[in-house]
Amino acid sequence: MNDKPVSTYEAAALLSVDISTVKKWADEGKIKAYRTPGGHRRIKRKELVEFSKKYGFPVAELREAPHKILIVDDEFNVRENIRKIVERKYPGIEVFSAEDGFSAGKILAAEDISLLFLDIRMPGIDGYGVMRQLLEDRRLGSPHIVVITGYPEEGMENKLVALGADQLLVKPFGVSEFTDCLKETGIIEHSA
């Protein structure tokens, strides 16, 4: 079984309980959870399986799900380059792309996205707006968030972490820098 961590939202869906119940169990230490640098709780699948066995929840529902990545950038070439790298090096990952925050929201609502590569500067709903939506609407999931920007600013990283970002990747970046970042998210166990 893949030990890709799940969010409290995903754990609640797998166990057919409310998300507040999973958070309570985590606070009480009944289910082992850790926090990302962005403050989001994550639970390793192994821990979730052990918890489900101990308390009689059906384990069959904890099958490994395919990873899905969403690339959100208003530059077509950036989206395409990232898509090509992911599809070539990690063929088991499903890749979605959006050119703006509005389109990203529609995909996040429809798909269980594991990892979000998110540009900050976009017309309309920018990357900050997308992250605020993720914080406000837990139905959109809790993907790992890697912010990509060509315009890093002083203090940006702290602001991004407060909004739930896990990492910052500055454009332009090379293939090895990108794949290292992808591995650091934890959804890739080993390179292809």
C-alpha positions in Angstrom: 0.0 0.0 0.0 1.2 3.5 -0.8 1.7 5.4 2.4 0.8 8.8 0.8 -0.7 10.9 3.6 -4.3 11.9 3.5 -5.9 15.1 4.7 -8.5 15.1 7.5 -11.1 15.8 4.8 -10.0 12.6 2.9 -9.9 10.6 6.1 -13.4 11.7 7.1 -14.7 10.7 3.6 -12.9 7.3 3.8 -14.3 6.6 7.3 -17.7 8.1 6.6 -17.6 10.5 9.5 -17.6 14.3 9.7 -14.3 16.1 9.4 -14.7 17.6 12.9 -14.7 14.1 14.3 -11.4 13.2 12.6 -9.9 16.5 13.9 -11.1 15.6 17.4 -9.6 12.1 17.2 -6.3 13.7 16.1 -6.4 16.2 18.9 -7.1 13.3 21.4 -4.3 11.2 20.0 -6.6 8.4 18.9 -5.4 8.8 15.3 -1.8 9.8 14.7 -1.6 13.0 12.6 1.1 15.6 11.8 0.9 19.1 10.5 2.4 20.4 7.3 4.4 23.7 7.3 1.1 25.3 6.2 -0.7 24.0 9.3 -2.8 21.3 7.6 -3.2 17.9 9.3 -2.0 14.9 7.4 -2.5 11.2 8.4 -0.4 8.4 6.9 -2.5 5.7 5.3 -0.7 3.1 7.4 -1.9 5.0 10.5 -5.4 5.2 9.1 -5.5 1.5 8.4 -4.4 0.7 11.9 -7.0 3.1 13.4 -9.8 1.6 11.2 -8.9 -1.9 12.3 -8.7 -0.9 16.0 -12.1 0.8 15.9 -13.9 -1.5 13.4 -14.1 0.7 10.3 -14.0 -1.1 6.9 -10.4 -1.3 5.7 -11.4 -2.1 2.1 -12.2 1.5 1.5 -8.5 2.5 2.1 -7.3 1.3 -1.3 -4.6 3.3 -2.9 -6.0 6.1 -5.1 -4.1 7.4 -8.2 -2.4 10.7 -7.6 -3.8 13.7 -9.4 -1.9 16.9 -10.0 -3.4 20.3 -11.0 -1.2 22.9 -12.7 -2.6 26.4 -12.6 -0.7 29.0 -14.5 -1.8 31.7 -17.0 1.3 30.8 -19.2 0.5 27.9 -21.6 4.2 27.0 -22.0 4.7 26.7 -18.2 1.6 24.4 -17.9 2.7 22.3 -20.9 6.3 21.9 -19.7 5.3 20.8 -16.2 2.7 18.4 -17.7 5.3 16.9 -20.0 7.8 16.4 -17.2 5.3 14.7 -15.0 3.8 12.5 -17.7 7.3 11.4 -18.9 8.8 10.7 -15.4 5.7 9.6 -13.5 3.2 8.0 -16.0 0.9 6.8 -13.2 0.0 10.4 -12.2 -3.0 12.1 -13.8 -2.4 15.7 -14.8 -4.9 18.5 -15.0 -4.3 22.1 -16.0 -6.0 25.4 -15.7 -5.1 28.9 -16.9 -6.8 30.8 -14.1 -8.2 30.5 -10.6 -11.8 30.2 -11.7 -11.0 27.1 -13.9 -8.8 25.7 -11.1 -11.8 25.9 -8.6 -14.0 23.9 -11.0 -11.3 21.2 -11.2 -10.7 21.2 -7.5 -14.4 20.7 -6.9 -14.7 17.8 -9.4 -11.4 15.9 -8.8 -9.5 14.6 -5.7 -6.3 16.6 -6.4 -3.2 15.4 -4.5 -0.8 18.2 -5.5 -1.5 21.8 -6.8 1.2 23.7 -8.7 -0.1 27.3 -8.4 1.0 30.5 -10.0 0.5 33.5 -7.9 0.1 36.3 -10.5 -2.8 35.5 -12.8 -5.7 37.6 -14.1 -9.0 37.3 -12.3 -8.7 35.0 -9.3 -5.0 34.9 -8.5 -3.1 32.2 -6.6 -3.8 33.9 -3.3 -7.5 33.7 -4.1 -7.3 30.0 -4.9 -5.6 29.3 -1.6 -8.2 31.3 0.3 -10.9 29.3 -1.3 -9.2 26.0 -0.3 -9.1 27.3 3.3 -12.7 28.4 3.3 -14.2 25.4 1.5 -12.9 22.1 2.7 -15.0 20.3 0.1 -12.3 21.3 -2.4 -9.8 19.0 -0.5 -6.4 19.7 1.0 -3.9 19.2 -1.7 -0.2 19.8 -1.1 0.4 23.3 -2.6 3.6 24.3 -4.4 3.5 28.0 -5.4 5.3 28.8 -8.6 6.2 32.4 -9.3 8.5 34.5 -11.4 8.2 37.4 -9.1 9.3 36.4 -5.6 8.9 39.2 -3.0 10.3 39.7 0.5 8.0 38.2 3.1 6.1 36.2 0.4 7.0 32.8 1.8 5.5 33.5 5.2 2.3 34.8 3.6 2.1 31.7 1.4 2.6 29.3 4.4 -0.1 31.1 6.3 -2.5 30.4 3.4 -1.5 26.7 3.2 1.4 26.5 0.8 3.9 23.8 1.4 6.7 25.0 -0.9 7.8 27.9 -3.2 9.4 27.3 -6.6 10.8 30.3 -8.4 10.5 30.5 -12.2 12.5 29.7 -14.3 13.3 26.3 -12.8 15.1 23.3 -14.3 13.8 19.7 -14.6 15.9 18.5 -11.7 14.8 21.3 -9.4 11.2 20.6 -10.3 11.4 16.8 -9.8 13.2 17.4 -6.4 10.3 19.7 -5.4 7.8 17.1 -6.5 9.6 14.4 -4.5 9.6 16.6 -1.4 5.8 16.8 -1.4 5.8 13.1 -0.5 3.4 12.0 -3.2 6.3 10.5 -5.2 7.9 7.6 -3.5 10.8 7.1 -5.9 11.7 8.4 -9.3 10.8 6.6 -12.5 
